[in-house]
Amino acid sequence: MNALLRPASLVLFTLLLSACVTINIYFPAAAAEKAADRIIQDVWGEQKPAAGEAAPQSAVPTESRFALAVLEWLVAPAQAADLNVSSPAIGSAQGSMKARFGDLQGHLDSGALGLTRDGLVDVRDLNAIPLPQRGKVKQLVAAENADRNVLYREIAAANGHPEWERDIRNTFAERWVGNAHGGWWYQDAGGAWKQK
């Protein structure tokens, strides 16, 4: 009987030990914000604030940023210092978005288009787009959103955490608005349109 208990005890001991040794990998929020800002600045170009306009700010309140910094410092061994934003798919999406921005910018400036709360672009005021251009603008919006969806998914995949896609999308949604020009429209958390 004693010989039968030893293998069972060993299995139980191994299970208990493995249950105690877990590593939680937290989403690196600060690194994601930095990566998003770099990509957005590449796509939109380095934007200087207009007279009286503040420089882009983090959407995270100061107290929360401090708490996130402390948490990231405590968890630092379990996560990478930077987010990997380098893959052929990411580069392709980023390049397409950069090439398309000149066509989208006028419609963002006019208020016809706005930045959605889920990190995409949408037609906000169809009447602000001349009738002959509406089809082309809708195609531009669809292509932009397809590239943005690829970008979010591929950044998560490039970092080995496909489950981070929603966090990456949310971070980008905040940073698109944070980097937007004054006068551009965006959706708040409730989906209401507001002008920056």
C-alpha positions as CSV (number, residue, x, y, z in Angstrom):
1,M,0.0,0.0,0.0
2,N,2.9,2.4,0.8
3,A,4.3,1.8,-2.7
4,L,1.0,3.0,-4.2
5,L,0.9,6.2,-2.2
6,R,4.4,7.4,-3.3
7,P,3.5,7.9,-7.0
8,A,0.2,9.5,-6.1
9,S,1.9,11.7,-3.5
10,L,4.5,12.7,-6.1
11,V,1.8,13.6,-8.7
12,L,-0.1,15.6,-6.1
13,F,3.1,17.4,-5.0
14,T,3.9,18.3,-8.6
15,L,0.4,19.6,-9.2
16,L,0.5,21.8,-6.1
17,L,3.9,23.1,-6.9
18,S,3.0,24.0,-10.5
19,A,-0.2,25.7,-9.3
20,C,1.9,27.9,-7.0
21,V,4.3,29.0,-9.8
22,T,2.2,31.1,-12.2
23,I,3.4,34.1,-14.1
24,N,0.9,36.7,-15.0
25,I,1.7,38.6,-18.1
26,Y,0.0,42.0,-18.0
27,F,-0.8,44.1,-21.0
28,P,2.1,46.7,-21.2
29,A,-0.1,49.8,-21.3
30,A,2.7,52.4,-21.3
31,A,4.6,50.6,-24.0
32,A,1.4,50.3,-26.1
33,E,0.8,54.1,-25.8
34,K,4.4,54.8,-26.9
35,A,4.1,52.4,-29.8
36,A,0.7,53.8,-30.8
37,D,2.1,57.4,-30.8
38,R,5.1,56.4,-32.9
39,I,2.8,54.7,-35.5
40,I,0.3,57.6,-35.5
41,Q,3.0,60.2,-35.9
42,D,4.4,58.2,-38.8
43,V,1.0,57.9,-40.5
44,W,-0.2,61.4,-39.9
45,G,3.2,63.1,-39.9
46,E,4.8,65.0,-37.1
47,Q,2.0,67.4,-36.1
48,K,2.7,70.6,-34.2
49,P,-0.1,72.0,-32.2
50,A,-1.8,75.1,-33.6
51,A,-1.7,78.3,-31.7
52,G,-3.6,77.9,-28.5
53,E,-3.8,74.1,-28.9
54,A,-2.2,71.8,-26.3
55,A,0.3,69.1,-27.3
56,P,-1.1,65.5,-27.4
57,Q,-1.9,64.3,-23.9
58,S,-2.4,60.8,-22.6
59,A,-6.0,59.9,-22.1
60,V,-5.1,58.2,-18.8
61,P,-5.5,60.5,-15.8
62,T,-2.2,61.4,-13.9
63,E,-3.2,59.4,-10.8
64,S,-3.9,56.3,-13.0
65,R,-0.6,56.8,-15.0
66,F,1.3,56.7,-11.6
67,A,-0.5,53.6,-10.6
68,L,0.1,52.0,-14.0
69,A,3.8,52.9,-13.7
70,V,4.1,51.3,-10.3
71,L,2.3,48.2,-11.5
72,E,4.5,48.0,-14.6
73,W,7.6,48.4,-12.4
74,L,6.5,45.6,-10.1
75,V,5.6,43.3,-13.0
76,A,8.5,44.3,-15.3
77,P,10.2,40.9,-15.3
78,A,7.1,39.3,-16.7
79,Q,6.8,41.5,-19.7
80,A,8.8,43.0,-22.5
81,A,10.0,46.6,-22.2
82,D,8.7,47.6,-25.6
83,L,5.9,46.3,-27.8
84,N,7.0,44.6,-31.0
85,V,5.4,46.6,-33.9
86,S,7.6,45.2,-36.6
87,S,6.2,42.6,-39.0
88,P,5.5,42.6,-42.8
89,A,1.7,42.9,-42.1
90,I,2.1,45.8,-39.7
91,G,4.5,47.6,-42.1
92,S,2.1,47.1,-45.0
93,A,-0.9,48.4,-43.1
94,Q,1.0,51.3,-41.7
95,G,2.3,52.2,-45.2
96,S,-1.2,52.1,-46.7
97,M,-2.6,54.3,-44.0
98,K,0.2,56.8,-44.5
99,A,-0.3,56.9,-48.2
100,R,-4.1,57.3,-47.7
101,F,-3.9,60.0,-45.1
102,G,-3.7,62.9,-47.5
103,D,-7.0,61.9,-49.0
104,L,-8.7,61.5,-45.6
105,Q,-7.3,64.6,-43.9
106,G,-9.5,67.1,-45.7
107,H,-12.6,65.1,-44.7
108,L,-11.4,64.9,-41.1
109,D,-10.7,68.7,-41.1
110,S,-14.2,69.4,-42.5
111,G,-15.9,67.2,-39.9
112,A,-17.3,64.9,-42.5
113,L,-15.3,62.1,-40.9
114,G,-14.6,61.4,-37.3
115,L,-12.6,59.0,-35.1
116,T,-14.7,56.3,-33.5
117,R,-14.4,55.0,-30.0
118,D,-13.2,51.6,-31.3
119,G,-10.2,53.0,-33.1
120,L,-11.7,53.3,-36.6
121,V,-12.8,56.1,-38.8
122,D,-16.5,56.7,-39.8
123,V,-18.6,59.1,-41.8
124,R,-20.0,61.6,-39.3
125,D,-21.7,64.0,-41.6
126,L,-22.5,62.7,-45.0
127,N,-23.9,66.1,-46.1
128,A,-20.4,67.6,-45.7
129,I,-19.2,65.3,-48.6
130,P,-20.2,66.5,-52.1
131,L,-22.4,63.9,-53.8
132,P,-19.9,62.9,-56.5
133,Q,-17.2,62.2,-53.8
134,R,-19.3,60.1,-51.4
135,G,-18.6,56.7,-53.0
136,K,-14.8,57.4,-53.1
137,V,-14.9,58.6,-49.4
138,K,-16.8,55.5,-48.3
139,Q,-14.1,53.4,-50.1
140,L,-11.4,55.3,-48.3
141,V,-13.0,54.8,-45.0
142,A,-13.5,51.0,-45.6
143,A,-9.8,50.7,-46.7
144,E,-8.6,52.7,-43.7
145,N,-10.7,50.6,-41.3
146,A,-9.5,47.3,-42.8
147,D,-5.8,48.5,-42.4
148,R,-6.5,49.6,-38.8
149,N,-8.1,46.2,-37.9
150,V,-5.0,44.4,-39.4
151,L,-2.7,46.7,-37.5
152,Y,-4.4,45.9,-34.1
153,R,-4.6,42.2,-34.8
154,E,-1.0,41.9,-36.1
155,I,0.6,43.9,-33.2
156,A,-1.1,41.5,-30.8
157,A,0.1,38.5,-32.8
158,A,3.7,39.9,-33.2
159,N,3.9,40.0,-29.4
160,G,2.6,36.5,-29.0
161,H,-0.6,37.6,-27.3
162,P,-3.6,37.6,-29.6
163,E,-5.7,38.2,-26.6
164,W,-4.3,41.7,-26.4
165,E,-6.0,42.8,-29.6
166,R,-8.8,44.5,-27.7
167,D,-6.4,46.3,-25.4
168,I,-4.3,47.4,-28.3
169,R,-7.4,48.6,-30.2
170,N,-8.5,50.6,-27.1
171,T,-5.1,52.1,-26.6
172,F,-4.9,53.2,-30.2
173,A,-8.5,54.6,-30.0
174,E,-7.4,56.9,-27.2
175,R,-4.1,57.8,-28.9
176,W,-5.8,58.6,-32.3
177,V,-7.9,61.2,-30.4
178,G,-5.0,62.4,-28.3
179,N,-2.9,63.1,-31.4
180,A,-5.9,64.5,-33.5
181,H,-5.9,68.1,-34.7
182,G,-8.1,70.6,-32.9
183,G,-11.5,70.7,-34.6
184,W,-11.6,67.0,-35.6
185,W,-14.5,65.0,-34.4
186,Y,-14.3,61.9,-32.2
187,Q,-16.7,59.6,-30.3
188,D,-16.6,59.6,-26.5
189,A,-16.9,56.3,-24.5
190,G,-20.7,56.5,-24.9
191,G,-20.6,56.9,-28.7
192,A,-21.6,60.6,-28.8
193,W,-19.7,62.8,-31.3
194,K,-17.6,65.5,-29.8
195,Q,-15.2,68.1,-31.4
196,K,-11.7,68.3,-30.1
